[in-house]
Amino acid sequence: MLVILTERQLLSPQHVCQGCLMADQSGQPRWHDGRLMCGRALGKGGGPANQYECQMGFRVANID
């Protein structure tokens, strides 16, 4: 499940990404094969990342 992290709360990407030009046609983040395509991975190297920074500057986390 993808969430948007802020200092004080977790937000649903549905509320944040709908207005983003980088979102897919349904207003969701571009998530494909375990990677956020509209952002960059935060953290170290080769495996799947848990946190990303989207093109708009939000921190996105993939939590199970």
Biopython code that builds the backbone (N, CA, C, O; Angstrom):
import numpy as np
from Bio.PDB.StructureBuilder import StructureBuilder

atoms = [
    (1, "MET", "N", (0.845, -1.177, 0.000)),
    (1, "MET", "CA", (0.000, 0.000, 0.000)),
    (1, "MET", "C", (0.892, 1.243, 0.000)),
    (1, "MET", "O", (1.836, 1.335, 0.784)),
    (2, "LEU", "N", (0.595, 2.169, -0.859)),
    (2, "LEU", "CA", (1.340, 3.425, -0.932)),
    (2, "LEU", "C", (0.690, 4.479, -0.044)),
    (2, "LEU", "O", (-0.535, 4.596, -0.004)),
    (3, "VAL", "N", (1.510, 5.241, 0.664)),
    (3, "VAL", "CA", (1.036, 6.359, 1.475)),
    (3, "VAL", "C", (1.961, 7.549, 1.254)),
    (3, "VAL", "O", (3.127, 7.387, 0.894)),
    (4, "ILE", "N", (1.428, 8.736, 1.473)),
    (4, "ILE", "CA", (2.197, 9.974, 1.440)),
    (4, "ILE", "C", (2.535, 10.317, 2.888)),
    (4, "ILE", "O", (1.647, 10.371, 3.739)),
    (5, "LEU", "N", (3.820, 10.551, 3.167)),
    (5, "LEU", "CA", (4.260, 10.870, 4.520)),
    (5, "LEU", "C", (4.406, 12.379, 4.675)),
    (5, "LEU", "O", (5.003, 13.048, 3.832)),
    (6, "THR", "N", (3.856, 12.898, 5.754)),
    (6, "THR", "CA", (4.108, 14.287, 6.144)),
    (6, "THR", "C", (4.695, 14.239, 7.550)),
    (6, "THR", "O", (4.863, 13.157, 8.112)),
    (7, "GLU", "N", (5.002, 15.379, 8.112)),
    (7, "GLU", "CA", (5.578, 15.402, 9.456)),
    (7, "GLU", "C", (4.638, 14.816, 10.497)),
    (7, "GLU", "O", (5.094, 14.204, 11.463)),
    (8, "ARG", "N", (3.340, 14.991, 10.316)),
    (8, "ARG", "CA", (2.402, 14.609, 11.366)),
    (8, "ARG", "C", (1.375, 13.559, 10.984)),
    (8, "ARG", "O", (0.629, 13.088, 11.842)),
    (9, "GLN", "N", (1.323, 13.184, 9.715)),
    (9, "GLN", "CA", (0.280, 12.241, 9.328)),
    (9, "GLN", "C", (0.627, 11.463, 8.073)),
    (9, "GLN", "O", (1.557, 11.806, 7.342)),
    (10, "LEU", "N", (-0.138, 10.413, 7.839)),
    (10, "LEU", "CA", (-0.072, 9.640, 6.606)),
    (10, "LEU", "C", (-1.286, 10.012, 5.775)),
    (10, "LEU", "O", (-2.401, 10.069, 6.293)),
    (11, "LEU", "N", (-1.083, 10.264, 4.502)),
    (11, "LEU", "CA", (-2.174, 10.631, 3.609)),
    (11, "LEU", "C", (-2.304, 9.602, 2.510)),
    (11, "LEU", "O", (-1.326, 8.969, 2.113)),
    (12, "SER", "N", (-3.502, 9.442, 2.029)),
    (12, "SER", "CA", (-3.748, 8.562, 0.902)),
    (12, "SER", "C", (-3.295, 9.246, -0.384)),
    (12, "SER", "O", (-3.550, 10.436, -0.567)),
    (13, "PRO", "N", (-2.624, 8.514, -1.280)),
    (13, "PRO", "CA", (-2.251, 9.108, -2.566)),
    (13, "PRO", "C", (-3.461, 9.598, -3.357)),
    (13, "PRO", "O", (-3.325, 10.492, -4.192)),
    (14, "GLN", "N", (-4.632, 9.034, -3.112)),
    (14, "GLN", "CA", (-5.845, 9.483, -3.804)),
    (14, "GLN", "C", (-6.126, 10.952, -3.543)),
    (14, "GLN", "O", (-6.632, 11.649, -4.421)),
    (15, "HIS", "N", (-5.805, 11.432, -2.347)),
    (15, "HIS", "CA", (-6.074, 12.825, -1.997)),
    (15, "HIS", "C", (-4.998, 13.769, -2.514)),
    (15, "HIS", "O", (-5.276, 14.942, -2.762)),
    (16, "VAL", "N", (-3.779, 13.279, -2.680)),
    (16, "VAL", "CA", (-2.659, 14.125, -3.064)),
    (16, "VAL", "C", (-2.393, 14.076, -4.569)),
    (16, "VAL", "O", (-2.164, 15.108, -5.201)),
    (17, "CYS", "N", (-2.425, 12.884, -5.130)),
    (17, "CYS", "CA", (-1.958, 12.676, -6.502)),
    (17, "CYS", "C", (-2.979, 13.059, -7.576)),
    (17, "CYS", "O", (-2.603, 13.226, -8.736)),
    (18, "GLN", "N", (-4.241, 13.201, -7.226)),
    (18, "GLN", "CA", (-5.251, 13.519, -8.238)),
    (18, "GLN", "C", (-4.946, 14.797, -8.995)),
    (18, "GLN", "O", (-5.272, 14.905, -10.177)),
    (19, "GLY", "N", (-4.326, 15.766, -8.338)),
    (19, "GLY", "CA", (-4.009, 17.028, -8.996)),
    (19, "GLY", "C", (-2.625, 17.079, -9.624)),
    (19, "GLY", "O", (-2.226, 18.110, -10.166)),
    (20, "CYS", "N", (-1.894, 15.978, -9.553)),
    (20, "CYS", "CA", (-0.518, 15.952, -10.053)),
    (20, "CYS", "C", (-0.483, 15.620, -11.539)),
    (20, "CYS", "O", (-1.173, 14.706, -11.990)),
    (21, "LEU", "N", (0.307, 16.349, -12.289)),
    (21, "LEU", "CA", (0.452, 16.089, -13.717)),
    (21, "LEU", "C", (1.197, 14.789, -13.996)),
    (21, "LEU", "O", (1.097, 14.246, -15.096)),
    (22, "MET", "N", (1.944, 14.283, -13.016)),
    (22, "MET", "CA", (2.709, 13.051, -13.189)),
    (22, "MET", "C", (1.889, 11.797, -12.863)),
    (22, "MET", "O", (2.347, 10.685, -13.127)),
    (23, "ALA", "N", (0.692, 11.953, -12.296)),
    (23, "ALA", "CA", (-0.144, 10.812, -11.913)),
    (23, "ALA", "C", (-0.676, 10.106, -13.156)),
    (23, "ALA", "O", (-0.693, 10.661, -14.254)),
    (24, "ASP", "N", (-1.111, 8.862, -12.947)),
    (24, "ASP", "CA", (-1.700, 8.135, -14.076)),
    (24, "ASP", "C", (-3.113, 8.646, -14.354)),
    (24, "ASP", "O", (-3.572, 9.587, -13.705)),
    (25, "GLN", "N", (-3.790, 8.042, -15.296)),
    (25, "GLN", "CA", (-5.124, 8.521, -15.712)),
    (25, "GLN", "C", (-6.167, 8.442, -14.606)),
    (25, "GLN", "O", (-7.156, 9.175, -14.630)),
    (26, "SER", "N", (-5.951, 7.552, -13.633)),
    (26, "SER", "CA", (-6.915, 7.423, -12.539)),
    (26, "SER", "C", (-6.538, 8.286, -11.336)),
    (26, "SER", "O", (-7.189, 8.201, -10.295)),
    (27, "GLY", "N", (-5.496, 9.119, -11.460)),
    (27, "GLY", "CA", (-5.097, 10.000, -10.369)),
    (27, "GLY", "C", (-4.256, 9.311, -9.315)),
    (27, "GLY", "O", (-4.155, 9.798, -8.189)),
    (28, "GLN", "N", (-3.650, 8.185, -9.660)),
    (28, "GLN", "CA", (-2.806, 7.429, -8.744)),
    (28, "GLN", "C", (-1.334, 7.618, -9.121)),
    (28, "GLN", "O", (-1.018, 7.965, -10.259)),
    (29, "PRO", "N", (-0.436, 7.387, -8.153)),
    (29, "PRO", "CA", (0.989, 7.448, -8.491)),
    (29, "PRO", "C", (1.335, 6.389, -9.529)),
    (29, "PRO", "O", (0.697, 5.338, -9.591)),
    (30, "ARG", "N", (2.321, 6.662, -10.323)),
    (30, "ARG", "CA", (2.753, 5.710, -11.358)),
    (30, "ARG", "C", (3.617, 4.635, -10.713)),
    (30, "ARG", "O", (4.838, 4.776, -10.630)),
    (31, "TRP", "N", (2.985, 3.572, -10.260)),
    (31, "TRP", "CA", (3.623, 2.457, -9.573)),
    (31, "TRP", "C", (3.661, 1.281, -10.525)),
    (31, "TRP", "O", (2.618, 0.845, -11.011)),
    (32, "HIS", "N", (4.869, 0.749, -10.804)),
    (32, "HIS", "CA", (4.996, -0.340, -11.764)),
    (32, "HIS", "C", (6.126, -1.274, -11.336)),
    (32, "HIS", "O", (7.244, -0.824, -11.083)),
    (33, "ASP", "N", (5.839, -2.551, -11.256)),
    (33, "ASP", "CA", (6.829, -3.570, -10.890)),
    (33, "ASP", "C", (7.578, -3.230, -9.600)),
    (33, "ASP", "O", (8.794, -3.402, -9.518)),
    (34, "GLY", "N", (6.844, -2.748, -8.594)),
    (34, "GLY", "CA", (7.454, -2.457, -7.301)),
    (34, "GLY", "C", (8.282, -1.198, -7.243)),
    (34, "GLY", "O", (9.072, -1.027, -6.315)),
    (35, "ARG", "N", (8.124, -0.297, -8.222)),
    (35, "ARG", "CA", (8.873, 0.960, -8.252)),
    (35, "ARG", "C", (7.947, 2.125, -8.525)),
    (35, "ARG", "O", (6.970, 1.998, -9.264)),
    (36, "LEU", "N", (8.260, 3.259, -7.925)),
    (36, "LEU", "CA", (7.528, 4.490, -8.190)),
    (36, "LEU", "C", (8.148, 5.143, -9.417)),
    (36, "LEU", "O", (9.282, 5.621, -9.366)),
    (37, "MET", "N", (7.412, 5.162, -10.509)),
    (37, "MET", "CA", (7.950, 5.666, -11.773)),
    (37, "MET", "C", (7.950, 7.199, -11.841)),
    (37, "MET", "O", (8.654, 7.775, -12.670)),
    (38, "CYS", "N", (7.185, 7.852, -10.997)),
    (38, "CYS", "CA", (7.117, 9.315, -11.014)),
    (38, "CYS", "C", (7.935, 9.913, -9.864)),
    (38, "CYS", "O", (7.620, 10.996, -9.370)),
    (39, "GLY", "N", (8.984, 9.204, -9.444)),
    (39, "GLY", "CA", (9.833, 9.702, -8.372)),
    (39, "GLY", "C", (11.143, 8.951, -8.329)),
    (39, "GLY", "O", (11.449, 8.151, -9.213)),
    (40, "ARG", "N", (11.917, 9.219, -7.285)),
    (40, "ARG", "CA", (13.207, 8.550, -7.143)),
    (40, "ARG", "C", (13.267, 7.836, -5.800)),
    (40, "ARG", "O", (12.697, 8.292, -4.809)),
    (41, "ALA", "N", (13.967, 6.713, -5.790)),
    (41, "ALA", "CA", (14.109, 5.923, -4.571)),
    (41, "ALA", "C", (14.991, 6.654, -3.576)),
    (41, "ALA", "O", (15.998, 7.251, -3.954)),
    (42, "LEU", "N", (14.619, 6.609, -2.318)),
    (42, "LEU", "CA", (15.431, 7.145, -1.237)),
    (42, "LEU", "C", (16.080, 5.965, -0.530)),
    (42, "LEU", "O", (15.411, 4.967, -0.261)),
    (43, "GLY", "N", (17.314, 6.056, -0.237)),
    (43, "GLY", "CA", (18.007, 4.967, 0.448)),
    (43, "GLY", "C", (19.027, 4.320, -0.450)),
    (43, "GLY", "O", (19.357, 4.822, -1.525)),
    (44, "LYS", "N", (19.514, 3.203, 0.012)),
    (44, "LYS", "CA", (20.626, 2.544, -0.658)),
    (44, "LYS", "C", (20.160, 1.524, -1.668)),
    (44, "LYS", "O", (19.131, 0.868, -1.506)),
    (45, "GLY", "N", (20.892, 1.421, -2.636)),
    (45, "GLY", "CA", (21.025, 0.595, -3.754)),
    (45, "GLY", "C", (20.189, -0.505, -4.227)),
    (45, "GLY", "O", (19.018, -0.358, -3.877)),
    (46, "GLY", "N", (20.394, -1.465, -4.849)),
    (46, "GLY", "CA", (19.884, -2.468, -5.717)),
    (46, "GLY", "C", (18.486, -2.998, -5.501)),
    (46, "GLY", "O", (17.776, -3.192, -6.487)),
    (47, "GLY", "N", (18.038, -3.247, -4.277)),
    (47, "GLY", "CA", (16.728, -3.857, -4.070)),
    (47, "GLY", "C", (15.605, -2.850, -4.099)),
    (47, "GLY", "O", (15.828, -1.653, -4.282)),
    (48, "PRO", "N", (14.379, -3.352, -3.913)),
    (48, "PRO", "CA", (13.231, -2.444, -3.891)),
    (48, "PRO", "C", (13.311, -1.485, -2.702)),
    (48, "PRO", "O", (13.667, -1.892, -1.597)),
    (49, "ALA", "N", (12.991, -0.254, -2.923)),
    (49, "ALA", "CA", (13.035, 0.754, -1.861)),
    (49, "ALA", "C", (11.702, 0.799, -1.132)),
    (49, "ALA", "O", (10.669, 0.416, -1.682)),
    (50, "ASN", "N", (11.730, 1.264, 0.099)),
    (50, "ASN", "CA", (10.504, 1.453, 0.866)),
    (50, "ASN", "C", (10.005, 2.879, 0.788)),
    (50, "ASN", "O", (8.813, 3.127, 0.967)),
    (51, "GLN", "N", (10.908, 3.831, 0.520)),
    (51, "GLN", "CA", (10.516, 5.236, 0.447)),
    (51, "GLN", "C", (11.047, 5.866, -0.829)),
    (51, "GLN", "O", (12.110, 5.516, -1.341)),
    (52, "TYR", "N", (10.252, 6.815, -1.318)),
    (52, "TYR", "CA", (10.559, 7.518, -2.561)),
    (52, "TYR", "C", (10.279, 8.996, -2.361)),
    (52, "TYR", "O", (9.541, 9.380, -1.453)),
    (53, "GLU", "N", (10.866, 9.818, -3.208)),
    (53, "GLU", "CA", (10.502, 11.223, -3.284)),
    (53, "GLU", "C", (9.904, 11.436, -4.661)),
    (53, "GLU", "O", (10.559, 11.211, -5.679)),
    (54, "CYS", "N", (8.649, 11.873, -4.683)),
    (54, "CYS", "CA", (7.980, 12.058, -5.965)),
    (54, "CYS", "C", (8.456, 13.339, -6.628)),
    (54, "CYS", "O", (9.135, 14.155, -6.005)),
    (55, "GLN", "N", (8.098, 13.513, -7.889)),
    (55, "GLN", "CA", (8.499, 14.687, -8.659)),
    (55, "GLN", "C", (7.985, 15.987, -8.043)),
    (55, "GLN", "O", (8.573, 17.049, -8.248)),
    (56, "MET", "N", (6.898, 15.903, -7.295)),
    (56, "MET", "CA", (6.318, 17.092, -6.682)),
    (56, "MET", "C", (6.915, 17.389, -5.307)),
    (56, "MET", "O", (6.569, 18.393, -4.685)),
    (57, "GLY", "N", (7.825, 16.509, -4.820)),
    (57, "GLY", "CA", (8.512, 16.753, -3.559)),
    (57, "GLY", "C", (7.937, 16.032, -2.356)),
    (57, "GLY", "O", (8.458, 16.173, -1.250)),
    (58, "PHE", "N", (6.879, 15.265, -2.547)),
    (58, "PHE", "CA", (6.298, 14.515, -1.428)),
    (58, "PHE", "C", (7.090, 13.242, -1.186)),
    (58, "PHE", "O", (7.673, 12.684, -2.115)),
    (59, "ARG", "N", (7.114, 12.782, 0.054)),
    (59, "ARG", "CA", (7.724, 11.512, 0.381)),
    (59, "ARG", "C", (6.641, 10.434, 0.331)),
    (59, "ARG", "O", (5.605, 10.543, 0.988)),
    (60, "VAL", "N", (6.899, 9.404, -0.453)),
    (60, "VAL", "CA", (5.949, 8.324, -0.660)),
    (60, "VAL", "C", (6.559, 7.048, -0.077)),
    (60, "VAL", "O", (7.727, 6.744, -0.323)),
    (61, "ALA", "N", (5.767, 6.307, 0.693)),
    (61, "ALA", "CA", (6.248, 5.060, 1.282)),
    (61, "ALA", "C", (5.389, 3.905, 0.813)),
    (61, "ALA", "O", (4.179, 4.033, 0.624)),
    (62, "ASN", "N", (6.048, 2.776, 0.630)),
    (62, "ASN", "CA", (5.347, 1.528, 0.315)),
    (62, "ASN", "C", (5.364, 0.696, 1.589)),
    (62, "ASN", "O", (6.411, 0.206, 2.010)),
    (63, "ILE", "N", (4.193, 0.542, 2.196)),
    (63, "ILE", "CA", (4.110, -0.229, 3.439)),
    (63, "ILE", "C", (3.250, -1.466, 3.194)),
    (63, "ILE", "O", (2.299, -1.444, 2.413)),
    (64, "ASP", "N", (3.608, -2.519, 3.872)),
    (64, "ASP", "CA", (2.862, -3.773, 3.737)),
    (64, "ASP", "C", (1.838, -3.933, 4.824)),
    (64, "ASP", "O", (1.124, -4.935, 4.857)),
]
sb = StructureBuilder()
sb.init_structure("model")
sb.init_model(0)
sb.init_chain("A")
sb.init_seg("    ")
for serial, (resi, resn, name, xyz) in enumerate(atoms, 1):
    if name == "N":
        sb.init_residue(resn, " ", resi, " ")
    sb.init_atom(name, np.array(xyz, "f"), 0.0, 1.0, " ", f" {name:<3s}", serial, name[0])
structure = sb.get_structure()
